[in-house]
């Protein structure tokens, strides 16, 4: 589980259940998160000269083997300058921040997908294997391709709104375990009803 292994202070893991399927590809911080200050090597070799972008990963996130989360540490190639080369004399001016990267609760990042800096992957979204995500992904949306684009909504809009309102991934473990049979189904009416009955019984 990521919460048990991640040491970089600029990577924030919510909850205890998110994981990286690291078969054949090493550790999460070494293999997946690229160009991000805060690993053991960067901490011991240099001081940052710009504000460090943060990586936020929610709970119950599934990250496939060999996925890449590209952070902002390599954004020193100014496309509005004539030269793209990161000359050290102007490296501070060359850096262009992209903002924090957020992977929300319950998202699934497929094998060998690449997440570009500064995007948000919404709750319950699916990033298909090999996709290149350059823009934020709406909750419960499936994206695929290069660049990634929406190919399907997992559920009707009304169902998605109900799921977001339920805040399933913020439930305590006791409630989630009690209602697991309902969240591992596709019947939103039964799920909403079961959640209400649980809340009424425990209020």
Backbone bond lengths (Angstrom), bond angles and torsions (degrees), N, CA, C in turn:
res aa  C-N    CA-C-N  psi(-1)  N-CA   C-N-CA  omega(-1)  CA-C   N-CA-C  phi
1 X - - - 1.461 - - 1.538 109.71 -
2 X 1.317 115.72 141.62 1.466 119.93 -175.73 1.527 112.07 -60.68
3 X 1.315 116.21 -39.39 1.463 119.44 -176.98 1.519 111.96 -60.39
4 X 1.322 117.49 -24.40 1.459 121.68 -178.01 1.525 113.21 -89.70
5 X 1.340 117.41 -13.11 1.463 119.50 -173.03 1.520 114.89 -120.28
6 X 1.327 118.39 -27.17 1.465 120.77 -175.09 1.526 110.37 -72.32
7 X 1.342 116.38 130.52 1.457 121.90 -179.01 1.525 113.06 -116.10
8 X 1.312 117.70 -18.08 1.461 121.58 -177.55 1.530 109.82 -63.17
9 X 1.336 118.26 122.80 1.470 120.11 -177.99 1.520 113.56 -68.28
10 X 1.325 118.08 -10.81 1.460 121.73 178.90 1.526 113.03 -97.57
11 X 1.336 115.93 6.88 1.463 121.96 172.76 1.523 107.39 -112.54
12 X 1.306 116.31 123.10 1.467 121.72 -174.55 1.530 109.28 -115.43
13 X 1.323 116.30 118.54 1.459 122.38 -178.02 1.527 108.21 -108.80
14 X 1.333 116.51 122.77 1.461 120.01 176.76 1.517 108.99 -93.88
15 X 1.317 116.68 127.95 1.454 120.33 178.59 1.523 112.51 81.72
16 X 1.313 115.04 -174.09 1.472 121.60 -172.48 1.523 113.51 -120.36
17 X 1.333 118.48 7.18 1.457 119.29 -167.90 1.524 115.94 -111.37
18 X 1.322 118.87 -8.93 1.464 120.47 -179.56 1.529 109.76 -71.73
19 X 1.346 115.33 145.77 1.459 117.98 -177.94 1.520 111.50 -143.32
20 X 1.335 113.51 158.34 1.461 122.42 171.72 1.512 108.20 -112.70
21 X 1.327 117.10 124.95 1.457 121.92 179.18 1.524 108.05 -80.43
22 X 1.330 115.76 86.17 1.465 120.64 -165.49 1.517 114.94 -90.81
23 X 1.318 117.30 24.46 1.454 119.10 178.53 1.525 110.55 -56.58
24 X 1.305 116.46 125.95 1.462 125.87 173.31 1.522 114.32 70.18
25 X 1.283 120.18 2.59 1.465 117.73 -171.04 1.529 114.88 -130.27
26 X 1.309 118.88 13.63 1.454 118.77 173.23 1.514 114.48 80.83
27 X 1.337 116.15 -161.84 1.455 121.08 -173.74 1.517 112.35 -81.59
28 X 1.303 115.23 160.32 1.465 122.41 -178.74 1.523 112.01 -61.46
29 X 1.328 116.75 -50.44 1.463 119.86 -176.51 1.521 112.37 -67.17
30 X 1.309 118.04 -34.37 1.468 120.82 -178.89 1.527 112.22 -80.79
31 X 1.319 116.96 -35.25 1.459 120.26 -172.05 1.520 114.17 -98.20
32 X 1.316 117.99 -32.75 1.463 121.20 -170.63 1.519 112.61 -101.70
33 X 1.319 117.63 -51.83 1.468 121.31 -174.73 1.526 109.05 -85.53
34 X 1.331 116.50 112.21 1.467 121.22 -174.05 1.528 111.10 -111.05
35 X 1.338 115.31 146.28 1.469 123.11 176.43 1.531 111.73 57.01
36 X 1.328 115.08 47.49 1.462 118.41 -177.66 1.522 109.40 -125.75
37 X 1.318 116.31 117.21 1.461 121.19 177.85 1.527 110.18 -64.95
38 X 1.316 115.47 141.49 1.457 120.54 176.09 1.509 113.88 125.91
39 X 1.347 116.79 -7.05 1.460 118.80 174.11 1.524 108.99 -76.98
40 X 1.305 116.16 171.64 1.472 121.18 -174.47 1.529 111.45 -57.77
41 X 1.322 117.32 -41.36 1.463 120.42 -177.20 1.526 111.54 -67.90
42 X 1.324 117.31 -50.46 1.466 119.05 -176.51 1.521 111.80 -65.76
43 X 1.315 117.22 -36.48 1.460 120.12 179.42 1.528 111.69 -62.56
44 X 1.330 116.37 -31.90 1.464 119.49 -176.25 1.530 113.19 -93.50
45 X 1.352 118.38 -6.88 1.458 119.50 -173.57 1.534 115.34 -116.55
46 X 1.330 119.09 -20.79 1.466 117.58 178.33 1.524 111.63 -160.12
47 X 1.313 114.33 161.35 1.463 122.19 175.22 1.522 108.25 -101.89
48 X 1.329 118.18 134.80 1.464 119.79 179.48 1.525 111.23 -68.00
49 X 1.328 116.15 147.08 1.468 120.88 178.71 1.526 111.25 -110.36
50 X 1.337 116.55 6.53 1.456 120.86 175.06 1.523 108.31 -143.33
51 X 1.314 116.01 165.55 1.458 120.46 -179.59 1.527 109.57 -66.47
52 X 1.326 116.50 133.67 1.454 121.63 -176.01 1.525 110.65 -83.98
53 X 1.331 115.19 128.14 1.459 118.93 175.22 1.525 109.30 -69.03
54 X 1.308 116.42 151.11 1.460 122.45 -175.28 1.531 109.92 -109.64
55 X 1.319 115.21 150.22 1.459 121.98 174.41 1.522 108.34 -112.71
56 X 1.329 115.61 122.09 1.461 121.96 179.61 1.531 108.87 -114.21
57 X 1.318 116.08 124.89 1.460 121.57 179.20 1.518 107.83 -122.98
58 X 1.325 115.92 125.88 1.455 121.04 -178.21 1.518 112.55 -76.24
59 X 1.322 115.30 -167.58 1.455 121.71 -179.60 1.534 109.95 -91.84
60 X 1.307 116.61 153.54 1.467 123.64 178.21 1.536 112.21 59.89
61 X 1.323 116.37 33.11 1.468 122.11 175.68 1.526 108.89 -89.09
62 X 1.344 116.62 137.21 1.458 122.82 179.21 1.530 108.16 -114.19
63 X 1.319 117.48 122.43 1.465 121.74 -178.74 1.524 108.79 -119.80
64 X 1.340 115.78 119.68 1.447 121.92 -176.16 1.522 112.92 -73.92
65 X 1.325 115.57 159.42 1.460 122.53 -178.31 1.525 110.81 -58.48
66 X 1.324 114.90 139.54 1.455 124.67 174.97 1.527 113.84 67.53
67 X 1.313 117.25 14.56 1.465 119.26 170.24 1.525 108.77 -66.11
68 X 1.329 116.49 157.61 1.463 121.67 178.38 1.520 108.89 -129.27
69 X 1.320 115.57 129.33 1.467 121.77 171.74 1.518 105.76 -110.83
70 X 1.311 116.05 103.72 1.460 121.94 -174.87 1.530 109.03 -85.81
71 X 1.315 116.64 120.80 1.452 120.89 -178.91 1.527 110.56 -98.52
72 X 1.315 117.32 -177.58 1.455 121.14 -168.67 1.506 117.15 -83.33
73 X 1.330 117.92 -1.03 1.456 119.70 -174.27 1.512 115.76 -64.31
74 X 1.326 117.35 -14.94 1.469 119.65 178.98 1.528 112.43 -103.23
75 X 1.324 117.49 11.04 1.470 119.44 -176.20 1.526 110.79 -86.26
76 X 1.316 114.27 63.01 1.469 121.33 177.41 1.526 110.45 -120.47
77 X 1.313 116.01 24.72 1.463 121.96 179.13 1.532 107.70 -114.34
78 X 1.318 116.38 91.28 1.460 121.16 -174.52 1.527 111.18 -74.28
79 X 1.313 116.51 115.13 1.466 119.76 -179.85 1.526 112.31 -75.62
80 X 1.329 116.89 -16.21 1.473 119.25 178.28 1.535 111.47 -91.77
81 X 1.327 118.24 -0.20 1.463 122.17 173.55 1.530 108.40 -98.63
82 X 1.313 116.66 157.19 1.456 120.15 179.52 1.521 111.41 -65.74
83 X 1.320 116.64 -38.51 1.458 120.39 178.34 1.523 110.12 -103.17
84 X 1.322 115.83 133.28 1.461 121.61 176.96 1.520 112.11 -86.63
85 X 1.325 117.42 -9.22 1.454 121.51 -172.86 1.533 111.09 -70.50
86 X 1.339 118.18 136.01 1.468 121.29 -178.45 1.535 112.56 -84.13
87 X 1.327 117.13 74.20 1.470 120.15 178.49 1.519 110.00 -62.53
88 X 1.339 115.99 135.03 1.461 120.23 -176.23 1.520 112.84 -62.22
89 X 1.337 117.02 -30.33 1.472 119.63 -178.08 1.528 112.28 -63.00
90 X 1.321 116.91 -25.89 1.468 119.93 -177.19 1.529 111.09 -125.76
91 X 1.325 116.68 25.62 1.457 119.94 -173.55 1.531 112.20 -63.32
92 X 1.321 117.35 -35.27 1.461 119.40 -179.84 1.520 110.72 -66.08
93 X 1.334 116.48 -41.87 1.458 120.52 179.32 1.527 111.30 -72.50
94 X 1.329 115.88 -26.00 1.465 119.52 -178.53 1.522 113.00 -74.61
95 X 1.325 116.60 -23.98 1.465 119.84 -177.10 1.528 111.01 -70.53
96 X 1.330 116.02 130.39 1.466 121.79 177.11 1.528 107.50 -122.96
97 X 1.309 116.58 112.20 1.467 120.88 -177.43 1.520 111.19 -69.69
98 X 1.316 116.18 141.89 1.462 122.40 176.91 1.521 112.24 -107.82
99 X 1.333 117.21 -7.18 1.456 120.58 -179.50 1.521 112.31 91.50
100 X 1.308 114.95 176.77 1.461 121.40 -178.22 1.529 110.72 -72.07
101 X 1.324 115.03 155.46 1.463 122.39 175.48 1.525 108.03 -109.82
102 X 1.330 115.96 132.93 1.466 120.82 -175.04 1.526 109.46 -128.54
103 X 1.323 116.04 127.71 1.462 122.01 171.61 1.526 105.85 -116.24
104 X 1.316 116.03 110.04 1.460 120.15 -171.80 1.529 112.00 -80.98
105 X 1.326 114.78 170.00 1.466 123.00 -175.17 1.529 111.87 -50.63
106 X 1.327 114.77 140.99 1.455 120.83 169.83 1.512 115.91 73.02
107 X 1.337 118.53 7.42 1.463 120.50 179.39 1.522 110.65 -77.18
108 X 1.333 115.55 158.14 1.463 121.69 179.00 1.523 108.17 -129.70
109 X 1.330 115.73 118.50 1.457 122.86 178.71 1.521 107.69 -102.69
110 X 1.324 117.40 117.40 1.456 121.67 -175.20 1.517 113.06 -73.12
111 X 1.315 115.75 165.22 1.452 122.81 -179.23 1.530 111.32 -58.15
112 X 1.326 115.75 133.45 1.466 124.87 177.13 1.528 113.74 63.45
113 X 1.315 117.74 17.41 1.461 119.75 171.09 1.519 108.81 -71.86
114 X 1.335 116.53 155.23 1.462 120.77 176.20 1.524 108.90 -125.76
115 X 1.335 115.09 127.75 1.457 122.25 179.20 1.517 107.81 -106.27
116 X 1.327 117.01 118.89 1.458 120.95 -179.43 1.527 110.36 -80.16
117 X 1.338 117.87 161.63 1.470 121.11 -174.74 1.526 113.23 -63.80
118 X 1.325 114.52 147.41 1.457 120.98 169.62 1.507 115.78 81.14
119 X 1.344 118.72 8.81 1.458 119.50 -179.64 1.526 110.02 -99.00
120 X 1.324 114.55 162.59 1.460 121.86 174.23 1.518 108.46 -119.05
121 X 1.321 115.99 128.17 1.463 122.20 173.64 1.520 106.14 -99.47
122 X 1.325 117.03 115.36 1.458 121.16 -172.01 1.520 113.89 -69.83
123 X 1.318 114.53 166.04 1.465 121.63 178.66 1.529 110.17 -53.20
124 X 1.328 115.46 132.88 1.456 120.35 173.98 1.514 115.61 68.56
125 X 1.336 118.15 8.71 1.459 120.72 -179.88 1.523 110.71 -75.51
126 X 1.330 115.62 156.32 1.459 121.99 177.17 1.526 108.38 -121.24
127 X 1.326 116.13 126.30 1.459 122.03 172.91 1.525 106.12 -105.55
128 X 1.327 116.92 114.70 1.462 121.17 -174.85 1.524 111.35 -65.09
129 X 1.300 115.95 156.25 1.466 121.78 177.63 1.522 110.45 -54.78
130 X 1.317 116.24 133.98 1.453 121.53 176.88 1.517 115.36 78.43
131 X 1.314 118.72 1.18 1.465 121.18 -178.81 1.524 110.71 -72.18
132 X 1.326 116.13 149.75 1.462 122.67 174.88 1.516 107.94 -113.80
133 X 1.330 115.93 106.06 1.461 121.16 -173.72 1.524 109.79 -92.20
134 X 1.322 116.55 112.89 1.464 122.40 -179.60 1.519 112.26 -109.56
135 X 1.331 117.60 -12.48 1.463 122.52 179.99 1.517 109.07 -133.01
136 X 1.325 115.76 157.65 1.461 120.53 -179.20 1.524 111.32 -61.27
137 X 1.331 115.38 149.78 1.454 122.92 -176.82 1.520 108.87 -112.88
138 X 1.324 116.86 128.63 1.460 121.76 -178.72 1.531 110.70 -68.84
139 X 1.332 117.05 155.07 1.461 120.18 178.76 1.529 112.67 -56.50
140 X 1.312 115.79 143.03 1.461 123.96 175.24 1.535 112.78 55.52
141 X 1.341 114.95 35.23 1.460 121.91 177.53 1.515 109.01 -114.19
142 X 1.320 116.83 143.49 1.464 122.57 174.76 1.520 108.44 -101.58
143 X 1.343 116.45 126.13 1.462 120.94 176.40 1.520 109.46 -120.34
144 X 1.336 115.42 149.84 1.458 120.81 179.77 1.515 108.58 -153.44
145 X 1.335 116.07 160.75 1.451 121.32 172.88 1.510 113.79 100.87
146 X 1.354 114.43 -178.71 1.464 122.90 -179.58 1.530 109.11 -136.02
147 X 1.349 116.91 104.93 1.469 126.57 -2.93 1.528 111.10 -73.45
148 X 1.324 115.63 155.99 1.465 120.25 -177.38 1.523 110.74 -64.01
149 X 1.310 115.78 138.72 1.459 121.34 176.00 1.523 108.33 -139.05
150 X 1.326 117.53 155.18 1.466 119.89 -179.22 1.524 111.37 -63.84
151 X 1.324 115.61 133.63 1.457 119.25 175.63 1.525 111.74 -115.73
152 X 1.327 116.20 -18.23 1.459 118.67 -178.33 1.522 109.98 -167.90
153 X 1.322 116.04 145.65 1.452 121.53 167.14 1.523 106.89 -90.71
154 X 1.304 117.36 133.36 1.460 119.45 -177.23 1.517 112.00 -63.11
155 X 1.329 116.49 -34.41 1.456 121.04 -176.94 1.527 109.11 -140.76
156 X 1.338 117.87 164.12 1.461 119.71 172.94 1.532 110.72 -58.28
157 X 1.321 116.11 154.57 1.466 120.89 -175.34 1.523 111.92 -56.28
158 X 1.320 116.66 -40.32 1.472 119.74 -178.95 1.530 110.85 -63.50
159 X 1.323 116.93 -38.52 1.462 120.81 178.72 1.524 110.41 -66.71
160 X 1.333 116.36 -43.27 1.465 120.20 178.01 1.523 110.66 -59.09
161 X 1.320 117.37 -43.14 1.466 120.97 179.25 1.523 110.79 -61.88
162 X 1.325 116.59 -39.63 1.465 119.82 178.21 1.527 111.26 -67.07
163 X 1.329 116.73 -40.95 1.467 119.96 178.26 1.518 111.05 -61.92
164 X 1.335 116.67 -44.58 1.462 119.60 179.73 1.525 110.79 -64.12
165 X 1.328 116.87 -37.25 1.466 120.73 -179.98 1.528 111.43 -67.89
166 X 1.325 117.20 -31.24 1.465 120.60 -179.52 1.530 112.51 -68.77
167 X 1.356 116.78 -26.59 1.473 121.19 -178.32 1.533 111.05 52.25
168 X 1.321 114.45 50.61 1.465 121.07 -175.32 1.523 112.47 -53.41
169 X 1.334 116.46 -42.91 1.462 119.46 -172.88 1.523 113.01 -79.41
170 X 1.320 116.32 1.85 1.456 120.06 172.83 1.532 111.48 -104.09
171 X 1.301 117.02 -1.55 1.456 120.13 176.01 1.525 109.66 -65.00
172 X 1.341 115.83 148.97 1.456 117.88 173.13 1.534 108.91 -71.12
173 X 1.310 115.69 163.18 1.466 120.62 -173.22 1.524 112.07 -60.38
174 X 1.327 117.12 -35.63 1.464 120.25 -178.55 1.520 111.00 -63.02
175 X 1.336 115.51 -44.61 1.462 119.55 179.41 1.521 110.79 -67.71
176 X 1.326 117.21 -43.88 1.458 120.06 -179.04 1.522 110.95 -61.86
177 X 1.327 116.36 -43.34 1.464 119.33 179.38 1.524 111.04 -63.83
178 X 1.334 116.53 -38.80 1.465 120.34 -178.82 1.526 111.97 -66.52
179 X 1.335 115.75 -30.35 1.470 119.91 -175.30 1.534 112.14 -108.50
180 X 1.319 117.37 14.24 1.463 120.70 -175.54 1.526 112.15 -58.69
181 X 1.317 117.13 -37.94 1.466 119.97 -179.72 1.522 111.36 -62.00
182 X 1.327 117.11 -28.45 1.462 120.63 -178.52 1.529 112.14 -84.07
183 X 1.336 116.43 -32.49 1.469 117.42 177.83 1.533 110.86 -81.20
184 X 1.318 116.96 -18.45 1.462 121.04 173.70 1.527 108.89 -95.42
185 X 1.304 115.39 52.23 1.460 122.92 178.17 1.519 107.69 -155.37
186 X 1.328 117.29 -177.94 1.466 120.32 178.52 1.525 112.34 -121.94
187 X 1.334 115.95 22.97 1.467 120.82 -178.38 1.525 109.53 -103.62
188 X 1.323 116.53 94.72 1.466 120.94 -175.59 1.522 111.83 -67.43
189 X 1.317 118.09 -32.36 1.468 120.37 -179.67 1.516 110.12 -64.67
190 X 1.324 116.33 -45.45 1.468 119.81 178.74 1.523 111.01 -65.74
191 X 1.325 117.40 -38.08 1.462 120.38 179.47 1.525 111.14 -64.49
192 X 1.323 116.67 -48.76 1.471 120.55 179.86 1.527 110.22 -60.51
193 X 1.321 116.56 -42.90 1.469 120.80 -179.92 1.526 111.00 -64.88
194 X 1.330 116.78 -43.66 1.466 120.16 -179.54 1.522 111.12 -64.77
195 X 1.332 116.65 -38.99 1.463 120.13 179.23 1.521 110.73 -65.20
196 X 1.330 116.14 -40.31 1.473 119.89 178.83 1.524 110.97 -65.57
197 X 1.331 116.46 -43.16 1.469 119.72 179.77 1.532 110.31 -64.59
198 X 1.326 116.98 -38.92 1.462 119.82 177.72 1.518 110.58 -63.14
199 X 1.333 116.69 -47.53 1.461 120.12 -179.61 1.520 111.75 -61.53
200 X 1.345 116.60 -41.48 1.456 120.18 179.88 1.534 111.15 -63.50
201 X 1.325 114.90 -37.66 1.465 119.42 -178.43 1.517 113.22 -74.97
202 X 1.322 116.42 -19.31 1.477 120.01 -176.31 1.515 112.92 -116.82
203 X 1.318 116.37 15.93 1.479 118.82 179.44 1.517 110.94 -90.67
